[in-house]
Amino acid sequence: VQLQASGGGLVQAGGSLRLSCAASGLTYSTYAVGWFRQAPGKEREFVAVIRRATGDTYYANPVKGRFTISRDNAKSTVYLQMNSLKPEDTAVYYCAVRFGSTWSVKANEYGHWGQGTLVTVSS
């Protein structure tokens, strides 16, 4: 399994970015894709997750109402639309895959990770 995260960049507070996570080598259709982020000096934290089969989503409280996770199964790609960005959203954003019919907010329950994409929000 390979995951390629992209779409990061520098944006002013209040702006928007859309991250993409393109997956390849997925031989099973039952999995969830999560987005996590890690700011300098902080632990990796959960952002959002989507189940591939059902489209069910779940968000961390700090991003709820501002971020939207979606998927395009035909392209094996998951997106994270980030609106109303704040300086505290600055981090490296990672996508990850968890096989199975349930999702998780725990990073150690995801077995495959992308390389990360840097999001910097200036004040």
NORVENKA-V544944 format. One record per pair of residues at least 4 apart in sequence whose C-alpha atoms are under 7 Angstrom apart, sorted by the first residue. I is the first residue (numbers start at 0). J is the second residue. D is the distance in whole Angstrom. If there is no record, write none. Layout:
I;J;D / I;J;D
//
This chain:
0;23;6 / 0;24;5 / 0;25;6 / 0;111;7 / 1;22;6 / 1;23;5 / 1;24;6 / 1;113;7 / 2;20;6 / 2;21;6 / 2;22;5 / 2;23;7 / 2;112;6 / 2;113;4 / 3;20;5 / 3;21;5 / 3;22;6 / 3;113;5 / 3;114;7 / 4;19;6 / 4;20;4 / 4;21;7 / 4;93;7 / 4;94;7 / 4;113;6 / 4;114;7 / 4;115;6 / 4;116;6 / 5;18;6 / 5;19;5 / 5;20;7 / 5;116;6 / 6;17;6 / 6;18;4 / 6;19;6 / 6;116;7 / 7;18;6 / 7;116;5 / 7;117;5 / 7;118;5 / 8;117;6 / 8;118;5 / 8;119;6 / 9;118;6 / 9;119;5 / 9;120;6 / 10;14;6 / 10;119;6 / 10;120;5 / 10;121;6 / 11;120;5 / 11;121;5 / 11;122;6 / 12;83;7 / 12;84;5 / 12;85;5 / 12;86;6 / 12;120;6 / 12;121;6 / 12;122;5 / 13;83;4 / 13;84;5 / 13;85;6 / 14;82;6 / 14;83;5 / 14;84;6 / 15;81;5 / 15;82;4 / 15;83;6 / 15;84;6 / 16;80;6 / 16;81;5 / 16;82;7 / 17;78;7 / 17;79;6 / 17;80;4 / 17;81;6 / 18;78;6 / 18;79;5 / 18;80;6 / 19;76;7 / 19;77;6 / 19;78;5 / 19;79;6 / 20;76;5 / 20;77;5 / 20;78;6 / 20;94;6 / 21;75;6 / 21;76;4 / 21;77;7 / 22;75;5 / 22;76;6 / 29;51;7 / 29;52;6 / 29;98;6 / 29;99;5 / 29;100;6 / 30;50;6 / 30;51;6 / 30;96;7 / 30;97;6 / 30;98;4 / 30;99;5 / 30;100;6 / 31;48;7 / 31;49;6 / 31;50;4 / 31;51;6 / 31;96;6 / 31;97;5 / 31;98;6 / 31;102;6 / 32;48;6 / 32;49;5 / 32;50;6 / 32;94;7 / 32;95;6 / 32;96;5 / 32;97;6 / 33;47;6 / 33;48;4 / 33;49;6 / 33;94;6 / 33;95;5 / 33;96;6 / 34;45;6 / 34;46;5 / 34;47;5 / 34;48;6 / 34;92;7 / 34;93;6 / 34;94;4 / 34;95;6 / 35;43;7 / 35;44;5 / 35;45;4 / 35;46;5 / 35;92;6 / 35;93;5 / 35;94;6 / 36;43;5 / 36;44;5 / 36;45;7 / 36;46;7 / 36;90;6 / 36;91;5 / 36;92;4 / 36;93;6 / 37;41;6 / 37;42;6 / 37;43;4 / 37;44;6 / 37;90;5 / 37;91;5 / 37;92;7 / 38;89;6 / 38;90;4 / 38;91;6 / 45;59;6 / 45;104;6 / 46;58;6 / 46;59;5 / 46;62;7 / 47;57;6 / 47;58;4 / 47;59;6 / 47;68;7 / 48;56;6 / 48;57;5 / 48;58;7 / 49;54;6 / 49;55;6 / 49;56;4 / 49;57;7 / 49;68;7 / 50;54;5 / 50;55;5 / 50;56;7 / 50;102;7 / 58;62;7 / 58;63;6 / 59;63;6 / 62;66;6 / 65;81;6 / 65;82;5 / 65;83;6 / 66;79;7 / 66;80;5 / 66;81;4 / 66;82;6 / 67;79;6 / 67;80;5 / 67;81;7 / 68;78;6 / 68;79;5 / 68;80;6 / 69;77;6 / 69;78;5 / 69;79;7 / 70;76;6 / 70;77;4 / 70;78;6 / 71;75;6 / 71;76;5 / 71;77;6 / 72;76;6 / 84;88;6 / 84;120;7 / 85;120;6 / 86;120;5 / 86;121;6 / 86;122;6 / 88;120;7 / 89;118;5 / 89;119;5 / 89;120;5 / 90;117;6 / 90;118;6 / 90;119;7 / 91;115;6 / 91;116;5 / 91;117;4 / 91;118;6 / 92;115;5 / 92;116;5 / 92;117;6 / 92;118;7 / 93;112;7 / 93;113;6 / 93;114;7 / 93;115;4 / 93;116;7 / 94;112;6 / 94;113;6 / 95;109;6 / 95;111;5 / 95;112;4 / 95;113;6 / 96;109;6 / 96;110;6 / 96;111;5 / 96;112;7 / 97;102;7 / 97;108;7 / 97;109;5 / 97;110;6 / 103;108;7
//
